[in-house]
């Protein structure tokens, strides 16, 4: 068994998505389109926030980091999945699998913390509108984002380090499309009680603490609105928090579907994983652009600038051509 353990350390096999062989091409095109939409959509959000001075506020500062994290989260799993679908080779090296696991936990954790930070930001904006800029000063915003990155990095390092101490049995087939922690623990020969204890304590704390902040922030927001109920105030709160709430329900709903619905990894769990690793990052730009007036206005300004510069470039060319015709 020891020799088998050592040999299995060189690579793993990813079974991938439960797709019939005849439909691989269709799903490859579908997921490639979704991945490109994720990257381009979130890059557009980041670009608009950088270019438009009206979006240089705490809320959009956090949103730009969420967009970058979404790009990274999809890039950790989707390109490898697409390559396996295209080539038919399902192997992934041990080092590649461990690296994929680390970055997946890291960026998933950043998403989790940033959603909590954005909920607190919305609470301050509604609870203390006159002191919002004083409370959510630049230093605090940077500290909150840096804390999200550091905590996520520490969590990912802890889980990756504990997994790296384990040896794996002869069966090195991962019943998933990426190297998920729960799927890898099932392939381990030694006792994994310590790993599971860390997942339920440290992992649970880092998951439920941000979730609790989100729930608490929106309970306070709802209380504030109900104290002085008015259509105008309700509409303002909805326009301010609607996009964030949509992303929260989408993110936590799919995560709960994966890790709390059942104890076995079957097609239902894989589909839920696709939702929060591929679909959710893809939908975030649409949610924030379609439901956010500031993003719409920034996009219109950007499009008008592009049209203006295009006309400025074309007008001299038209003038030169007209002059040439006149001379001839």
N, C-alpha and C positions, 0 to 999 in steps of 0.2 A: 504494500500500500504506500510506503514511503517513496518508492521509485515512481509510482504512478502520480503521487502528489507533486513531485518535483517536475515531472514531464508536463503536467497540466498547467504549470505556472507559466509556460511560454506563451500560450494564447487561449482565448475563449472563442466559442461559436455563438453568434447572435442569431436566434431564429427569426427575428424580425417580425413584421406584421403578418397576421393570418390572411394573406392575399392569395387567391388562386393563381397558378403560374400564367395562365392566359391573360390575366388582367394586370400583370406587373407593369407593363408599359403605360397603361392608363393612370394607375396610381402614382407612378414615377412622375409623370407630367403634372398631375394634380399637386403632389407635395412639393415639386420644384417650383410651381407657380405660387404656392402658399409661402414657401420660404423666401422667394424673391420679393413677394408682397410685404412680408414681415420686415425684411432688411430695408427696402426702399421706403416703406411707410414710416418706419421709426426713424430712419435717417432724415426724412423730410421734416418730422416733428423737431428733431434736434436742430436742423438747419434753420427752420423758422424761428425757433426760440433764440438762436444765436444772432440772427439778422435783425429781428424786430425788437426795438428798444422797449416797446410797450409790453413785451413778454418777459422782461427782465425782472420778474417778481419771484418770491419764494415758491409759489405753487408750480410755476413753469420750470424753475430750477430743479425741483424734485422730479417733475415730469420728464425732463431731458435725461436725467440719470435712469429713470425707469425705462425709457425708450432704449437707452444703451444696454441696460441689463437684459431687456427682452431680445434684442439682437444677439447678444452673447449667449443667452440661454438656448435659443433656437440653433445657433451655430455650433453648439457643443454636441448636439445629437443628430440634427437633420442631415448635414452633409455626409456623415458616415452612413446613415440609413440609406440615402439616395445612391451612394457609391455601391453599397451592398446589393441594392435592388438592380442596378444597372449591370454590374459585373457578375452577380451571382455568387460572389465570394463572401461568406458570412463570418470570416475569422477577424478577430481583433487581438492585438498583442496584449500581454499582461500589463505592460507599462501604459499602453494606450487606454486600456480599460480603466486602470486606476486613475489616470489623468482625466478621463471623461467623467468619472464619478466625482472627482474633486470639484471640477469646474461646474458640473451640474448642481451639486449641493450649494456651491458658492453663489451662483447667480440666482438660483431659486430662493435662497435665503435673502439676498439683496432685494428681490422683488417683494418678499414678505415684509421686510423692515420698511421699505420705501412706501408701501401702501399704508402702513401704520403712521409713518411720518406725515404723509399727505392728509390723512384723516385728522391728525392733530392740527395741521396747518389750517384746514377748513374750520375746525372748531374755534381756533383763535380768531379767524377772519369774521365769524358770525358772533362770537361771544364778546370780543373786544375790537370792534371795527375801527374805533378811533385810535387805538394803541397798537394796531396790527403791525405796522412797520417798525415800531419800537421793540415789540416782543420778538417778532420773526426777523431779527436783524441778520445781516450777512454772516457774521461769525457763528451764530447759532445754526443757521442753515448748513453751513459747511461742516460744522461739528456733527450734526445729525446724519448727514450723508456719509461722512468719514466713519462715524460709529457703525453705520449699517454695513459698510464694506469690511471693517475690522471684525465685527462680530460674526459675519457670514464667513469670512476667511478662517477664523478660529474654529467655527463649527465644522466647516468642510475639512480642515486639517485633522481635527480630532477623529472624525468618522473614517477618514481615509487612512490615518495611521493605525487605528485599531483593526481595520480590515486587512491592512498589509501584514499584520502579525499572524494572520491565519494561513493555514495550508488548505489546499483544495483537493477534492477527491478526483477519481478518474473521469467522472462525468463533468465536463466543463462546458455544457450547453446552457446558455442563458435564454430562458423563455421570454425574451423581450427584445425590443429594437434598440436598446442602449443598455449600458452597464448601470443598472439600478441597484441601490444598496440592498434592498430586501431580496432581490433575485440572486445577488452574489452570496449573501449569507446562507442561502439554501444549498449552495454548492460546497460549503465549507465542511470539512471533516471534524475539526475540534469543536468543543462546546462554544457556542456563540452567545451565552447568557450575558456576558459583559457587554457585548456589542448591543444586544437588545435592550439592556438596562440603560445604556447611554442614550439610545434612540428615544426611549420612553421618558427619560428624565430631562437630559439636556436638549434633545430634539423637540420634545413636547413643550418644554418651557419656552424655547425660542420660537415655537410656532404659535402657542396660545397666548403668549405675552403680547405680541403685536396684534393678534386677533382681538384680544381683550381691549387694547387701546382703541382699535377701530370701533368696536361695539360701544365702548364707553363714550367715545367722542360723539358718535351719532345719537346716542341716548341723550347726551347733554344738548346737542343741536336741536333734537326734537322737543326737548323740554323748553328751550329758549323760544322756539317758534310757537309752541302752544300757549305760552304765557301771554303773548300779545298776538293772537291769530289775525292774520290779514292776508288777502290774496297776493298783494304786492310782495310781502315778506316771504310768503311761501314760494312764490315764483322765483324770487332771488335766491333762496336757499336751494331750490331744486336745480336752478341753472348753475349754481356754484358747486354743488355736491353730486349732481346726477351722473356725470361722467365717471367720477371716482367710485361711486357706489356700484355702477354697472361693472367696472373692472373688478371690484372686490368680490361681488357675487360670482362672476365668471371664474376668477382665480380660485377662491376658497371652495366653491362648489365642485369644481373638477378635482381639486386636491383631496377633498373629502371623499369623493367618489372612488378615488384610487386607494387611499390608505385606511378608510373606515368602513367601506361597504362589505368587504369579505376578506378572508385570510389567504385565499389562493389567487395565484396570478393566472387569469384566464383572459378570453377575448374581451370581456367587458372592462377589465382593468387596463388592458392595453389601449383600448379606445379612449378611456378616460385620460390615460397618460398622453395620448396624441392631442387631446383637447388642451391640456395645460402646458404642453411643451411646444406645440405648433399652432393650434388654433387661437389660443388666448393672446400670445404675442402678436399674431397677425391682426386680430380684431382691435387691439388697443388703439392704434392710430385712427381707425375709423370711428371708434367711440368718442375719442377726444376731438376729432375734427368735425364730426357731424353734430355733436351735442355742445360744442363750445364756440361761442361767438368770437372770442378773441383769436382763436386759431383760424377760423374762417376768414376773418379780416386780414390777418397776417398773410394767409395764403393768397388772398386777392391782391394785396399790395405786392407780394412777390411776383405774381403772374403779371401784373401791370408793369413792374420794373423790367421784367424779361421782354415784354412786348415793346416797351419804350427803347431799350437798348438795341433790340432787333431792328426797329425802325431807324434808329440813329445810324446803324451800320448799313442798312439798305439804301437810305436816302442819298448818300454820296455816290454809291454805285449807280443809282438811277440818274443822278445829275451828270456823271461822267459819260454814261451811255447816250444821254440826250445831247450833250455837247458834241460828242463824236458824230452823231447823225447830222447835227446842224452844220458842222464844218465840212463834212463830206458832201 
